[in-house]
Amino acid sequence: MTATETETGAPGPGRPGRLVKGPGVLLVWLYGVMSVGAVSRSIYQIATEFDRAPLAYGLSAVAAVVYAFITYTLVRGGETARRAALVCCAAELAGVLVVGTWTLLEPSAFPDATVWSDYGYGYVFIPVLLPLSGIWWLRRARAAETAAA
């Protein structure tokens, strides 16, 4: 960890721990877009129709929080943020797989879709591809940092 990273909590450009470079920029952009979409959708649905499908709308809110946190950790950078993002990407992937399978096996449990329904079908499968890409990028960034040290 660099002195700047210790003092400010975030590495500067070109310093070790920087996650927003190369494919990381696209990843931050996609997570940001998904955050805005999931937050907007869940706020609207919870405020106007929560009694219709509380489980689905609650899960959409959980997805929104996960997306926002991953976006934050990717922008923040540093080893602690990288680990937190990696854990959240793995949890997100587990959520997408569990909810996606659940919506296929028991559609009556979900009168309305969630962000993760049918493995993210309503979002062009981005919810299942994004955590896989995130895990790949975070592991790759760590390997590159280790090799450079």
C-alpha positions in Angstrom: 0.0 0.0 0.0 1.4 3.4 -0.9 1.7 6.4 1.4 -0.9 8.2 -0.6 -3.2 5.2 -0.5 -2.8 5.1 3.3 -3.4 8.8 3.8 -6.3 9.3 1.4 -7.7 5.7 1.2 -7.5 5.7 -2.6 -4.5 5.4 -4.9 -3.8 8.0 -7.5 -3.4 7.5 -11.3 -0.7 5.1 -12.1 -0.2 3.9 -8.5 -0.7 0.3 -7.4 -4.3 -0.6 -6.6 -5.9 1.4 -9.4 -8.9 -0.6 -10.7 -10.4 2.0 -13.1 -8.1 1.5 -16.1 -8.5 -0.5 -19.3 -11.5 -2.8 -19.1 -12.1 -1.5 -15.6 -13.5 1.8 -17.1 -16.1 -0.2 -19.0 -16.9 -2.2 -15.9 -17.5 0.9 -13.8 -19.6 2.4 -16.5 -21.8 -0.7 -16.8 -22.1 -1.1 -13.0 -23.1 2.6 -12.9 -25.8 2.2 -15.5 -27.1 -0.9 -13.8 -27.1 1.0 -10.5 -29.2 3.8 -11.9 -31.6 1.4 -13.6 -32.1 -0.9 -10.7 -32.4 2.0 -8.2 -34.9 3.8 -10.4 -36.9 0.6 -11.0 -37.0 -0.5 -7.4 -37.9 2.9 -6.0 -40.8 3.3 -8.4 -42.0 -0.3 -7.9 -41.7 -0.2 -4.1 -43.4 3.2 -3.9 -46.3 2.4 -6.3 -46.9 -1.4 -6.4 -45.1 -3.0 -3.5 -48.1 -5.1 -2.4 -48.3 -6.7 -5.9 -44.9 -8.4 -5.7 -42.9 -7.5 -2.5 -40.3 -10.3 -3.0 -39.5 -9.2 -6.6 -39.3 -5.6 -5.8 -37.3 -6.2 -2.6 -34.8 -8.3 -4.6 -34.5 -5.5 -7.2 -33.7 -3.1 -4.4 -31.0 -5.6 -3.1 -29.6 -5.7 -6.7 -29.5 -1.9 -6.8 -27.5 -1.8 -3.5 -25.0 -4.4 -4.7 -24.5 -2.6 -8.1 -24.0 0.7 -6.3 -21.5 -0.8 -3.8 -19.5 -2.5 -6.6 -19.4 0.7 -8.6 -18.1 2.6 -5.5 -15.4 0.0 -4.7 -14.2 -0.1 -8.3 -13.8 3.7 -8.3 -12.3 3.8 -4.9 -9.5 1.4 -5.8 -7.0 -0.2 -3.5 -6.6 -3.7 -2.1 -9.4 -3.5 0.4 -11.8 -2.2 -2.2 -10.7 -4.8 -4.7 -11.4 -7.6 -2.2 -14.8 -6.1 -1.2 -15.7 -5.8 -4.9 -14.6 -9.4 -5.5 -16.8 -10.7 -2.6 -19.8 -8.6 -3.9 -19.4 -9.8 -7.5 -19.4 -13.4 -6.2 -22.5 -12.7 -4.1 -24.1 -11.0 -7.1 -23.4 -14.0 -9.3 -24.8 -16.3 -6.6 -27.9 -14.1 -6.4 -28.4 -14.0 -10.2 -28.1 -17.8 -10.4 -30.4 -18.5 -7.4 -33.1 -15.9 -8.4 -32.8 -16.8 -12.1 -33.3 -20.5 -11.3 -36.1 -19.8 -8.8 -38.0 -17.7 -11.4 -37.8 -20.5 -13.9 -38.8 -23.3 -11.4 -41.5 -21.4 -9.5 -42.7 -18.4 -11.6 -45.7 -18.0 -9.4 -43.4 -16.7 -6.6 -42.6 -13.7 -8.8 -45.8 -12.0 -10.2 -43.4 -9.4 -11.6 -39.8 -9.6 -12.8 -36.7 -8.7 -10.8 -33.4 -7.4 -12.2 -32.1 -11.0 -11.8 -35.2 -12.9 -13.1 -34.5 -15.4 -15.8 -30.8 -14.7 -15.3 -31.2 -11.1 -16.3 -33.2 -11.7 -19.5 -35.0 -8.3 -19.2 -31.6 -6.7 -19.1 -30.1 -8.6 -22.1 -28.4 -11.0 -19.6 -26.1 -8.2 -18.4 -26.8 -9.2 -14.7 -25.2 -12.7 -15.3 -22.4 -11.5 -17.5 -21.4 -8.5 -15.3 -20.3 -10.3 -12.2 -18.4 -12.8 -14.3 -16.6 -10.0 -16.0 -16.0 -8.2 -12.7 -14.5 -11.3 -11.1 -12.3 -11.8 -14.1 -11.1 -8.2 -14.1 -10.5 -8.0 -10.3 -8.5 -11.2 -10.4 -6.5 -10.1 -13.4 -5.8 -6.7 -11.8 -4.5 -8.4 -8.7 -2.3 -10.8 -10.7 -0.9 -7.8 -12.7 -0.2 -5.9 -9.5 1.5 -8.9 -7.9 3.6 -9.5 -11.0 4.7 -5.8 -11.0 5.7 -5.9 -7.4 
